[in-house]
């Protein structure tokens, strides 16, 4: 039965009158190329943050690119390309997390829980950037999908308004979450630095 | 400190994977046909079950036995129809970017919860008339077989309902958490 509930409602693609399929295809391809060129590296980082296993990560990245390409057939420019790309990527990745949760029972936590935890992850000495990044990934990968989206968007340098538009979380809540994320990050990396 | 972490994140070495558009198109077509064939496989398996039951009924002149088989077949057909209508596997929606994360997540959780919440009505109860009549028919010979059947059905139903209630409670908790975010 669990396998039966893995589907999603298919929403109709809207193609304006007078636009031929070949035009749609070329516009779709062009938009995808632009997005992939501009956000390719960010999508790689995003996939890394959602999936630790290298093989599964490669599949997830392909899934994100496929979802992105398909989505551009119905892009209405109601929001910026950046918002669109991040929404598609995060929604596809969140769907991946929900799917994987059925097979890999791993408890995910919220930023709030992480903030109140005494020692959420082992604060080992960060000898270099690689170790610091590993610790950052470990922290991000234990978060629930929505909190993960907020922290990743923050790490990508997006402001609260842009994060609110991508996630649908109210601007006030995003600000609170960012404040907590900063606190958690400072605590984690400060403890790491103390061990050095 | 936080600016440093953002810089560290954005500066991490990344080797962008070259994505071939033709490959994407092929993958998209393959995905659609894969999803379609999975749905077809499930429907065919259900229809085979109905056909098997129909085959065992052919030649039977006992009207009550025929009726119980027909009721079981109708129950199976109803479950199949419901699964086909509400629980079919499909690819991610094409306009994934039109939904923000909270809306997408809520939509997915509500759909899963509603499907699981009604499991007694669409997954279990359609079999009850057929099973009840089968049990009554069995009582004409001995009470042991119908009693064993009834006990098995009760335990199986209880187990399925318990699992689903737990899943519904978890999904409701997630929905309540989500409501606080919006």
Interface residues (C-beta under 8 A of the other chain):
Chain A: X1 X3 X4 X5 X6 X7 X8 X9 X10 X11 X13 X29 X32 X33 X36 X40 X41 X44 X45 X58 X61 X62 X63 X65 X66 X67 X69 X70 X71 X73 X74 X75 X76 X78 X79 X83 X84 X85 X87 X88 X90 X91 X92 X94 X95 X98 X110 X129 X132 X133 X136 X145 X146 X149 X154 X155 X156 X157 X165 X166 X167 X168 X169 X170 X173 X182 X185 X186 X189 X190
Chain B: X1 X2 X5 X6 X8 X9 X10 X12 X14 X15 X16 X17 X19 X21 X24 X27 X28 X31 X83 X87 X88 X89 X90 X91 X92 X93 X94 X95 X96 X97 X98 X99 X100 X101 X102 X103 X104 X105 X107 X108 X111 X112 X115 X116 X119 X123 X160 X164 X177 X178 X180 X181 X182
